[in-house]
Amino acid sequence: MLSHQREILILGGGPSGAAVALGLKKLGYQQITVVTEARPFKAMEGISERVVDGLKGAGFKHALENLPAPSARFVTWSGESNQANTERLIDRVAFDNALMVDLAMQGIHVIQGRVESVHSADFGHEVSVDSCGQSLLLNAEFLVEARGRAAPSAKLKRLRGAETISLLQYWQGAEQERCSAVQSFENGWAWLAADEKGRRYLQLTFDVGSTNLPEKSKLVEFCNEKLKSLSQAQPFLDNAEPTGELHARTSTPILCEEAVGDNWIRVGDAAMSVDPLSGNGIFQTLSSSLQAPAVINTLLAKPERSRLAQQFHQLRITELFYRFARIGRDFYKMEQQWPEQPFWKQRSDWPDNKPIHQQVDLASMEVCQRPVVNAGFIELVEVVTTSDQPLGIWHLSGIALAPVVKAYRASSGLNDLKLRLDGLGMSSEQQQFVLGWLRQQGASFDSSADHH
Ligand SMILES: Cc1cc2nc3c(=O)[nH]c(=O)nc-3n(C[C@H](O)[C@H](O)[C@H](O)COP(=O)(O)OP(=O)(O)OC[C@H]3O[C@@H](n4cnc5c(N)ncnc54)[C@H](O)[C@@H]3O)c2cc1C
């Protein structure tokens, strides 16, 4: 393993900053410092099993051991109710603390403090931090911006969806089983969660432009009126009382179109934040953060490949953003009761009308060069691009696809193709697998006929 002595500063200790820190440590970086302050409000969030896999892949242990079991999720959407799904409800303050414990267990330096200012130049960064009333000035060669939606971005080029706000209230009731519920209404949707201690998190999401939100002092009353009208909210309101202040969270989808430079990178919500409706925030955050260490490693150790590494990061971020934006759009489309209401109208055809998955189309399949992650670096290799995978597939189940597609294109029929796959050293099991994949892409094999 390589040992690097270059100071990398990670601003923000949510899932993205923490995952990047662990990834850099795995690549042999020793001089990593995370600066973070606890999030200033309580929140419960729901995660799927894909997040559990992502946390495992990133190398978290303590955070995983402390995850609650999946609990029931009740849904009323487009007038229909079901309770088919489950999700794990995490207390974000406890979860973020557990992430920091993981970093400490792996010897990563964490400073609890608030980043006050960042001055960046080509040769490095100077960051001033307020740590428990003490001013610190930190220098770094490389900066990872992982402060989530709080990361300053006004000077960067961004793409924004419809301006959206989520109003979160805390209620306290009797002890009960953990559960959550979702319900759509005329001008937004509600997400409600309760834990076994009777704490209830009641979140209402509205369109900023078209909702006539009252002044701050009347927001609680406004939200309570709405909650009382929702059937799914009743079990969360029964025998419960509001506690604490209402908290407003911006939930507008935002893509940062400049997410990487020569000596800095933005990851997680700082690079792209998705609509919370799809419940994929932490998943997309981990997805973008798992590949960032290889981008950083390339920028630092192979500067001749900087452009390639930057292009790779920006393309992945953009691709992930659109994928999750389209998933959100399709959830909004499923709500059919108020298609003309501004909330639903604006969100059911944004960011575009392209399907989440493109139709398979053999003619559009190409072998070309694309950047991929290989052994901790970004490298240009031959991949196969398809209409559904424009960034390319390098390996599928451990098999390099570009030689397979070349063999298919050069062959005159099934028997000839099999001979060529033999020539690539592929076992009969691997051949069956790639033939199956080619069929899924629309290839047909006739042992006597030419398939071109
Ligand atoms: C209303 C709403 C509901 C959501 N619900 C869900 C859900 O149910 N499921 C889900 O998967 N995702 C959900 N998300 C998305 C999820 O919260 C984010 O995608 C995820 O937390 C992003 O991780 P991150 O590490 O990039 O940023 P964050 O988790 O925001 O972490 C950033 C960290 O940086 C710290 N920080 C910020 N500024 C400073 C500073 N100046 N100095 C020091 N530290 C600082 C913050 O305190 C925080 O600890 C929701 C988002 C919103 C807005």
PDBQT file of the ligand as one rigid body, heavy atoms in Angstrom, charges set to zero:
ROOT
HETATM    1  C1  LIG A 501     -36.215  17.400   3.908  1.00  0.00    +0.000 C 
HETATM    2  C2  LIG A 501     -35.239  16.333   3.585  1.00  0.00    +0.000 A 
HETATM    3  C3  LIG A 501     -35.535  15.011   3.874  1.00  0.00    +0.000 A 
HETATM    4  C4  LIG A 501     -34.644  13.994   3.556  1.00  0.00    +0.000 A 
HETATM    5  N1  LIG A 501     -34.984  12.707   3.821  1.00  0.00    +0.000 NA
HETATM    6  C5  LIG A 501     -34.149  11.704   3.441  1.00  0.00    +0.000 A 
HETATM    7  C6  LIG A 501     -34.497  10.345   3.670  1.00  0.00    +0.000 A 
HETATM    8  O1  LIG A 501     -35.563  10.032   4.241  1.00  0.00    +0.000 OA
HETATM    9  N2  LIG A 501     -33.635   9.385   3.237  1.00  0.00    +0.000 N 
HETATM   10  C7  LIG A 501     -32.439   9.697   2.628  1.00  0.00    +0.000 A 
HETATM   11  O2  LIG A 501     -31.687   8.792   2.241  1.00  0.00    +0.000 OA
HETATM   12  N3  LIG A 501     -32.089  10.971   2.423  1.00  0.00    +0.000 NA
HETATM   13  C8  LIG A 501     -32.902  11.978   2.808  1.00  0.00    +0.000 A 
HETATM   14  N4  LIG A 501     -32.538  13.280   2.597  1.00  0.00    +0.000 N 
HETATM   15  C9  LIG A 501     -31.247  13.554   1.947  1.00  0.00    +0.000 C 
HETATM   16  C10 LIG A 501     -30.073  13.378   2.909  1.00  0.00    +0.000 C 
HETATM   17  O3  LIG A 501     -30.276  14.157   4.064  1.00  0.00    +0.000 OA
HETATM   18  C11 LIG A 501     -28.790  13.851   2.193  1.00  0.00    +0.000 C 
HETATM   19  O4  LIG A 501     -28.775  13.391   0.862  1.00  0.00    +0.000 OA
HETATM   20  C12 LIG A 501     -27.519  13.361   2.860  1.00  0.00    +0.000 C 
HETATM   21  O5  LIG A 501     -27.500  13.655   4.241  1.00  0.00    +0.000 OA
HETATM   22  C13 LIG A 501     -26.314  14.041   2.199  1.00  0.00    +0.000 C 
HETATM   23  O6  LIG A 501     -25.129  13.650   2.856  1.00  0.00    +0.000 OA
HETATM   24  P1  LIG A 501     -23.871  14.610   2.826  1.00  0.00    +0.000 P 
HETATM   25  O7  LIG A 501     -22.811  13.922   3.613  1.00  0.00    +0.000 OA
HETATM   26  O8  LIG A 501     -23.559  15.015   1.455  1.00  0.00    +0.000 OA
HETATM   27  O9  LIG A 501     -24.346  15.937   3.588  1.00  0.00    +0.000 OA
HETATM   28  P2  LIG A 501     -24.920  16.087   5.070  1.00  0.00    +0.000 P 
HETATM   29  O10 LIG A 501     -25.490  14.836   5.574  1.00  0.00    +0.000 OA
HETATM   30  O11 LIG A 501     -25.767  17.299   5.058  1.00  0.00    +0.000 OA
HETATM   31  O12 LIG A 501     -23.604  16.353   5.934  1.00  0.00    +0.000 OA
HETATM   32  C14 LIG A 501     -22.948  17.591   5.940  1.00  0.00    +0.000 C 
HETATM   33  C15 LIG A 501     -22.255  17.766   7.269  1.00  0.00    +0.000 C 
HETATM   34  O13 LIG A 501     -21.494  18.980   7.230  1.00  0.00    +0.000 OA
HETATM   35  C16 LIG A 501     -21.748  19.722   8.416  1.00  0.00    +0.000 C 
HETATM   36  N5  LIG A 501     -21.545  21.142   8.131  1.00  0.00    +0.000 N 
HETATM   37  C17 LIG A 501     -22.305  21.967   7.374  1.00  0.00    +0.000 A 
HETATM   38  N6  LIG A 501     -21.794  23.220   7.385  1.00  0.00    +0.000 NA
HETATM   39  C18 LIG A 501     -20.675  23.164   8.161  1.00  0.00    +0.000 A 
HETATM   40  C19 LIG A 501     -19.711  24.114   8.544  1.00  0.00    +0.000 A 
HETATM   41  N7  LIG A 501     -19.778  25.391   8.148  1.00  0.00    +0.000 N 
HETATM   42  N8  LIG A 501     -18.703  23.718   9.337  1.00  0.00    +0.000 NA
HETATM   43  C20 LIG A 501     -18.590  22.421   9.742  1.00  0.00    +0.000 A 
HETATM   44  N9  LIG A 501     -19.475  21.476   9.402  1.00  0.00    +0.000 NA
HETATM   45  C21 LIG A 501     -20.511  21.845   8.625  1.00  0.00    +0.000 A 
HETATM   46  C22 LIG A 501     -23.196  19.418   8.764  1.00  0.00    +0.000 C 
HETATM   47  O14 LIG A 501     -23.497  19.697  10.107  1.00  0.00    +0.000 OA
HETATM   48  C23 LIG A 501     -23.246  17.897   8.440  1.00  0.00    +0.000 C 
HETATM   49  O15 LIG A 501     -22.779  17.162   9.528  1.00  0.00    +0.000 OA
HETATM   50  C24 LIG A 501     -33.411  14.316   2.934  1.00  0.00    +0.000 A 
HETATM   51  C25 LIG A 501     -33.092  15.638   2.652  1.00  0.00    +0.000 A 
HETATM   52  C26 LIG A 501     -34.000  16.644   2.966  1.00  0.00    +0.000 A 
HETATM   53  C27 LIG A 501     -33.650  18.064   2.638  1.00  0.00    +0.000 C 
ENDROOT
TORSDOF 0
